[in-house]
Amino acid sequence: MREGRNAATKSAEDPERLAALQSDLLHAGNVSGIFYPLDEETSAFPVNPAPDVHNLAVPPPTLWHGYGSTEDDYLTHGRYNARVFYDAYQKHSPPLSAGQRVLDFGCSAGRMVRHFADQAVEGVEVWGCDIDAAAIEWCQKNLMPPLQFFINTTQPHLPFPDKHFDFIYAGSVFSHMNELTAAWLLELARITKPGGIGIYSIHSELTLDYQKADMDRYGKQVRYLGGLGLSRETLIERGRQNFLTSPWWVSAWYSVDYFTRLATLGYEVVEVAPGLYGYQTGIILRGR
């Protein structure tokens, strides 16, 4: 068989052209099924042969993604946020027990889900997933077992059967999702058990209220997004607004009314919780 490149294909062997093409593909607003692939030079993480549930490894700062400037901050804030989501879950459902299942959707390098390790040891099946391949590979090498991880893509599909999870949560995922929101909510609802709980944080008009009440801290962001056209009135009128605030960072905003309308395609809305996840609004849903 003759070897060689198909004449119909284009070459992108120039490093600068290839990097530009990869960046364009990763951030194309109308492409689903993408993920952030490994960079072999910077993601050559060694395997931890025996994770200690009482002394889990901490990811390198390159995988903290802005959550904390020190190891102590990273762990403390992750523990606090995990507790906030779990407390919100327990407000509407009994505590997790052996045989139940939890999914951290968009878990990054396990910042929150690592704090469910004790439940995992006691028989709760605890999963995390993300589109960041490097973060998930680190988790697979350092936190698994007792936790379980896989890479997903932006395509609204998760490799689980219907009615599988008792508790699914996502912190700051829909707040950066500029397409396929309803499809993702339907997919998450599909794998949530009837009576199970889904908790998802969003940027909403209540976020704007929260930020404007503390302009010393959030004034720069409020003014910047306001200059792009974000306002409480416009957000409520349009239902959603998206902003590309850097070449890789989408800031997605939803009115509470619009997001909950989408959520009711697959879920029952049980509570709207302002400020549940920092300044983000928590939308608490029940599977049906």
N, C-alpha and C positions, 0 to 999 in steps of 0.2 A: 504493500500500500504506500502511495506517495505521501511523504510527510511535508508539513509546511503550513503556513497560515492560510486560512480561507481568504481568497482574494477580495471578498466582500467586506472583510473586517478592517477596522482602522487600527493603526498602531499607536500606542501611547507610552512608548518606551522612555521618552524624555521625563525625568523625575518631576520637574515642575508642572508639566502638562498632566502627568498622571495624578499628582497631588491635587491639582485643581479639579480634575474630573471626579476623583473620589469625593472631594468636598461637595461638589455640586450634587452628586448622587445621594449622598447622605442627608442633605438638607433640602432636597426637592420637595416642595410642599404637596405635591400630588402623587407621590410614590409611596406605596405601602409595601411591607415585607422587608424593609431594610433593618439593619442593626449596626452597631458600632463595632467593627471587627478588631481582632487582636493586632497589636503592633509587637511583633516578635522581639524587637530590640528593647522595648521598655516594659514588656509584660512577661518576662521570663521568670515567673514566680516559682520558687521551690515548693515541693510537696511537703506538707507537715504530716508525717506518717501516723500520728496518734493525737488528734485534737483532744484537748483537756477541757471538758465542759465547764469546769470551774475556773479555768484560766485560758480562755479562748484568745487566739492570736489577734492582733490589731492590724488592719491593712495599712499599707504605706500611705503617706500624706497625699500622693498623687490620686488616690482613690477616695479621699474624704469628700471631694466635690463641694468644698466650701463650708462643710458642716464642722466648724471648730478649727482653731488654729493650733491647738495642742492635743496630744493624745487623750488627756483627761477631759478636755472639752468635748471631743468627739464621742467618747464613751458616755459621759454624763448626759449630754443632750440626746443621744440615741436612746438611752435608758428612759429618760423622761418622756420622749415622744412615744416610745413603745407603750409605756404605762398609760399615757393619755388615750391612745387608741384602744387599749385593752379595757380601761375603765369605761369608755363609751360603749364597748361591746357588752360588758357585764351589766350595764344599765338596762339592756334590752334582752339579755340572754344569760343563762347560768354560766358559771366559770367553766373553762375548757377542761375536759377530762380525757382519759385514755381512749383512743379510738376515734377521736374527732380530728378535724383537719383545718389547718390555717394556711393562708397564702398571703405573703407580702408581695404585692404586684408593683414592680418597680423598686426593688430592694437595694439597688446600688451594690455596695460591697458589704451588705448585711448590717448596716448601722443600727436599724431597729430590730430586725428579725433575730439577731444574735441574742437578744434579751428574752427570747422565748425558748432558749436552750433547755432550761429546767423542765418546762412542760414537755419538750421533745423527749427528754430522758424518761419521763413518766408515761410515755405512750401516746402523746399527741403528735400527729404527723404534721410537721412544720416545713413549709416550702417558701422559697424566694425565687423571683425571676426578674430579669432586666434585659434591655437591649444593649447594654454595655458589656461586651464579651470579656474584657479584661477584668472587670469587677466580679463577674460571675466565675471566671476561671479561678480567681483568687479565693472566692468563697468555697468552690469545690475542693480546692487544695488545702484549705485551712479550717473550714467550719462544717465539713461534711464527712462523716456523721458528727453530731446527731441531727443536724439540719440538712435539707435537701435543696438543690439549686439547679436551674437550667436557664439557658439563653432563649429569650423569645424575640420576635421581630415586631415591627410596627403593623404587620398584618393582624387583624382581629381574630386570632385563633390561639387557643391554649390547649395543650395536649392532655386533657382530662375528660373523663366521662361526664354526662349530665349529673347535676345535683350532687356534687362531690365534696364541696367545702362547707364547713360550718361558719367560718369567719374569713373574710377577705378584706384587706385594707390597702390603701394606696395614699401615701403622703407626697404631695407635690408631683403628681403624674399628670392628671387631667389639667393642671394649671400650666402645662407645657405641651398640650396636645392640640394641634391646630386642625386636625381632620379626623374623620371616622369616630367621633365621640360616641354617637349613638350605637354604632356597631360594636365598639368596645364595651359599652355598658350592657348590651345584649349578650355578648360573649361571657362577661363576668357573671351576669344573672344566670346564664345557662349552667354554669358550674357551681352556683350557690344552691345549697339545699333549701327546700321549702322551710321557712322559718329561720334560715341562716341569716347572718348579718354581713352587709357590705358597708364599709365606711371609706369615703373618698373625699379628699380635700380639693377645693377649687378656689381660684380668685373670683370674688363676686363684688357686688356693690357693698356688701357688709365688710369686705376687705378694705375698700376705699374708706368707709367710715372709720374703721379701726386705725388705718394709717393716718388719716387726717386729724385724728384725735391726738397724735403724737408726731407732729411735724418736725420736731427737733431730731427725731430718729429717722423718719421716713419721708421727710419733705423733698429730698433730692429725687427720689423715685416717683413721688406723686407729681412733682412738677414736670419731670421728664415724660412720663406717660400721658400727662395732661396735654403736653405740647404735641403729642402724637394723635390726640383726639379722644382719649379716654376720659369719660366723666360718668358720674352715677346715672344721670338722666339718659345719656346716649346708650350706655350699657343696657339699661332696662328697656329702652325702646328697641334696640337691635337684637338683644338676647345674648350676643357674644361679640367680642372684639379680640383680634389677635395682632400681636406686634412682634416683629423680628428685632429684638433689642440688641443682638450681636450676630455675627455670622453663624453662630451655632445655637442661639438661645431664643426659643419662642416663648413669649409671655401670653398665655391664653386666659381670657376673662369671660365669665358667664354670668348672666343674671341668675339669681336663685330660681326664679320661676322657669326660665328656659331650661336650665340643667335638670331640674326635677321633672319637667315634662319629658325630657329624654330618658331619664332614669325610670319613669313609670312604664316605659315600653317593656321592661322586664322585672322591675322591682316594685315594692310598696315603699313609699317614703314614710319614715317614722319620726325623723327629727332633723331639723336644720340647726347646726351648732356653730354660731359665730366664734371665731378665734380658736377653733379646736386645735389647729396645727399652726402655731405661731399666729400670723395675721390671716391665714387662710380659713375659709369656712368649711366645716365638716358637714357632709351630706350623709345621713345615716339611713340605710335602706334595709328592707327585709325581703328575703327570697320568697317566691310564691310558686 
